Amino acid sequence: MSIKNTILLVWLLIGMNAWGDGTMNQAQAQQVAQLQSPDKSIVLHVSLSASGEVQYSIQRSGVNIIHPSALGVTMKGHDFTRGMKLVTTSKPERITEGYQTKNAKKSSILYQANQLVMSFANEEKQEMDIIFRLSNDGVAFRYRFPWIKNNETIVKEQSSFAFDKETRAWLQPMSEAKTGFEHCHPSYEEHYLQDIAVGTVSPLKSGWVYPALFKTNETWVLITEAALDGTYCGTRLINDSASSVYSIGFADPREVFTGGGYLPENNKPWLTPWRIIAIGSLKTIAESTLGTDLAPAAVLQDTSFTKPGKASWSWINSKDDNITFNEQKKYIDYACDMHWQYCLIDADWDTKIGYDKVAELSAYAKQKNVGLLLWYNSAGDWNTIKYHPKDKLLTKEGREKEFSRLQAMGIKGVKIDFFGGDGQSMIQYYIDILNDAAKYKLLVNFHGATLPRGWQKTYPHLMTAEAIYGMEMVTFDQHAADKQANHCAMLPFTRNAFDPMDFTPMNLTGLTSSNCIRRTTPAFELALSVLFLSGIQHYAQSPEGMEQVPVDVKAFLSKLPDNWDDVKFLEGYPGKYAVIARRSGKRWYLTGINGDKSEKKVNLDLTSFKKSKATLFTDGTKGELFSKAVLNATVQKKFDLTLNANSGFVMVLE
């Protein structure tokens, strides 16, 4: 199909007036461009008011999805939000990019979109380009300022997303800076508000994190960002209760690296991050890869050390007092027994075990084909947390010295915790760590951290990031344990939709270090091993507990793939349940969880997978942890399954 047939012509119409509340009625504005997605299902309209305000709107299948919404930025001394004039419009262009990844829903991804670049000039005759891309699963746009030579600062981004007033939302509040345990917020660790009215104000008064999920006119919309570099701050959505408009909000001024700034700054031609709007059915959202499609290509020349896998981890079970030589040796043996690739040693290892003894553990682990991962405090004056090693990564010289030492010890990766938010200087700190870790072939896991926003594509050694109210919170708080099933059923549609997530899942036999009672069933927990995506999956199961697990379930976990080739959304609803299929090689793994308080009937159609054998793991009966059934998938082509509240299943098709 030719570009001519898939993209509508760009044209000029008659200029009209803008509305006084900052939104624009298309009938009263000068439409200056229109663009279609390759399959023509999504249409973008770009308008210019008589006062020079640039806005856009989006339709899907003829239905309004994003109503006229603002575009533009305000720099110190320069205004690109009003008084704008259209200068040029590029010819529409088909963008095609294929890429490989070991840390996403699919191993081989093809991104195709139609692109349009529009140049506008402000009253100073300075130009702002807006780059639009439409793919079959959504819309993306970003700004370009080609004229910048000296330092410029963006003080506000006008970009907004105006919804119909009947829209519903599923959103996680952004926590307030310098609150929480030892002032460690924000860290993207709150429960989601589910099925709320659009316009609801965040209870924490700091906006909403990405990805942000909406349902409007029977269409689902997921908003996030990508291509975040050290020139920009991480952003969030902000709104007030007076309208159904969400706007881009910048980081809190306190969310900075020591002595650094929080606002976007650059002294070179500037490309801002992509604003991404995935649009379609829930299947579209669950299968979309837009969050990595729009991220820059990998910067690493050598990716041989970027090996995904599974890890044992003592801290989730035995906490601080058991960061000891013997305990970690036990967990190395556990990882070896399970054929898992890694073992993570958590906080205070530098004093409770010591560098020399950790080097000894590393050599021991190597003999067992297990790689060690070590915990670090991100340090700085943004937190008062005492855990260590601390203050070793703040400078390039410090990082190179420490990373070189770790490489010589045979350490495979680092888990770095307690970052200070989303300010521009803090984002640069993340990127500096990634660049220096790559030099010494170290894998990276960010904890107490920001959303990765597609960094795992650009920096393939970024295996995972927390940025979620995860399993460790279930060990601390009964309220979190009570809500776990519902919370987990949100994540395939939001936090884990695009980026790897270190939830540290799968506690099969109970929380050994906690007074909290786990409310989910063993089959629910087993399902998370397939449902959740993370480059390294740190499991919350103790070796003592694994001894209680049936041999066939243990064998399943030993052979479970480390990355996935394809994904299919089967059914589900945010916060209620999720049923998803993942393929590795020739096998399909079907998994589902019920996050609702009532039982859920799931109808599995096995015919499309074209496999003959189905092995099903569900909750056990008569005191057993699991039940196992082997089905003939060529005979039993459809399978009806009833999931009790807080329950789940896994089925392997081969």
Salt bridges, closest charged atoms under 4 A:
GLU53 OE2 - ARG82 NH2 3.44
GLU97 OE2 - LYS457 NZ 3.05
GLU124 OE2 - HIS78 ND1 3.14
ASP129 OD2 - ARG144 NE 3.00
GLU152 OE1 - HIS78 NE2 3.25
GLU157 OE2 - ARG275 NE 2.80
GLU176 OE2 - ARG254 NH2 3.43
ASP195 OD1 - ARG168 NE 3.03
GLU218 OE1 - LYS215 NZ 3.73
GLU225 OE1 - ARG275 NH1 2.30
GLU225 OE2 - ARG453 NE 2.53
ASP252 OD1 - ARG254 NE 3.04
GLU255 OE2 - ARG236 NH2 3.27
GLU287 OE2 - LYS283 NZ 2.62
ASP302 OD2 - LYS441 NZ 3.44
GLU327 OE1 - LYS330 NZ 3.26
ASP333 OD1 - LYS368 NZ 3.73
ASP337 OD2 - LYS554 NZ 2.92
ASP346 OD2 - LYS415 NZ 3.07
ASP348 OD1 - HIS388 NE2 3.32
ASP350 OD1 - HIS388 ND1 2.66
GLU360 OE1 - LYS357 NZ 3.12
GLU400 OE2 - LYS396 NZ 3.23
GLU400 OE1 - LYS439 NZ 2.98
ASP422 OD2 - ARG236 NH2 3.96
ASP422 OD2 - ARG453 NH2 3.99
ASP436 OD1 - LYS396 NZ 2.64
ASP436 OD2 - ARG399 NE 2.69
GLU466 OE1 - HIS447 ND1 3.13
ASP482 OD1 - ARG519 NE 2.76
ASP502 OD2 - HIS447 NE2 2.79
ASP502 OD1 - HIS538 ND1 3.07
GLU544 OE2 - LYS330 NZ 2.60
ASP552 OD2 - LYS628 NZ 3.70
ASP562 OD1 - LYS310 NZ 2.41
ASP565 OD2 - ARG583 NH1 3.96
GLU599 OE2 - LYS601 NZ 3.98
ASP605 OD2 - LYS638 NZ 3.20
GLU654 OE1 - ARG587 NE 2.72
